[in-house]
Amino acid sequence: MPGRDEGTPDDPDHGGELIARGGKVDRQRLFELYQQQTGDDEQPVSVSFRLSRNLDKRLDRYLGDRIPFLSRTSLQKLIREQGVTVNGRHPKPSTRLHAGDEIVAILPPPPSTAIPAEPIPLAALFEDDQIIVVNKADDIIVHPARGNTSGTMINALAWRFQHTTGGALSTVGEEFARPGVVHRLDRHTTGAMVFAKTETAHWRLARQFENRTVDKRYLAVVHGRIETLADVIDVPLGKHPTAREKYAVRWDDTGKPSVTIYRVRERYDDFTLVELELKTGRTHQIRLHMNSLGYPIAGDDMYGGRHLTVADVAGAAGTRDRSPRDPLLTRQALHAAVLGFRHPISEEPMTFHAPLPDDLRELIALLRTHRHLDTPTVAGATIDLESMLQGPLSEA
């Protein structure tokens, strides 16, 4: 509209306008956009404004008018931490705006109530005053959701900081009960995760995930013997058309680009151990991609796999210590083995290796013992399997 500033969502996939009447950001709509996110990577919500006239106003004051639920101090901090650009450049809070300027601002959720601390065990791989890297266990969700405010990794981290190491999680995401959460893993996926302890660390880590400069390597045991030793899976994914909890391959306009590289590490009769390199971070991406090839992840009964007993791997006689009827795997055999990024403050390259949990160690050990083993050499594979099967390893 002539004579007024125009504002539009930065990401059209969000659907619906973020700008309410009067040119202000709609706080409720912003809440909904963050609440809808369920992918592995946190996707920062952005908004853009293009000035149609000279306002003779500082950037921080202008944003204060457009984003009224954030204080001027918070906005100045956001600008200094490079969460705002003017014409593609990082400005100062005092930058004067002119007609034609385009402002793009990352919109952090407004502050909210504290999450109760709970004494839940955590396996930390690294911690300083900016970040903490942990080896996530099975059967724990990352952050509270749908009214469930306990029993999560956020509750466990709150306890650790209060009683063991000190510090706190970044306040980014508090409104949605997920402070410090830069990326996520499914409830029954184990492995390496990084959390931010300061706002600066949060935004800088989020930018690395968004720019796909983070090295994310997974290990998975899948049903079937894969003959092609390596391949790129470029298959779009989106919400399942009817099942609320599921996602699906979507070749229509709702599908989002999703890319996974798999490399075979070990092959057995009827099973394959694969190394997977994520190039995008869609919800259930690896599980869907492997199932789309006809090799569902073992234990993943949501996407074509099945739970395993000792007999499924070791035969009807079982083992010396285990009955053939004993459950061997009751969740997807998927583990985030390697996480590599640059430290958000020092920019030092860091790589973390998360040892495999007991159920996956036992599964691989039984497969090696009771099934024919083939160990092809595949270019581009980087995970040290023997280290994964033994103990923690980190490089910084």
Secondary structure, DSSP 4 states (H G I P E B T S, - for coil): -TTS-EEEES-GGG-S-SB-TTS-B-HHHHHHHHHH--SSB----EEEEE-SS----BHHHHHHHH-TTS-HHHHHHHHHTT-EEETTB---TTPBP-TT-EEEEE-PPPP-PPPPP------EEEE-SSEEEEEEPSS--SS-BTTB-SSSHHHHHHHHIIIII-----STTGGGT-TTB-B---TT-EEEEEEESSHHHHHHHHHHHHTT-SEEEEEEEEES---SSEEEEE--EEE-SS-TT-EEE--STT-B--EEEEEEEEEETTEEEEEEEESS--TTHHHHHHHHTT-PBTT-TTTT---EEHHHHH-TT--SSS-TTSEEE-S--EEEEEEEEE-TTT--EEEEE-PPPHHHHHHHHHHHHHS--B----TT----HHHHTT--EEE-
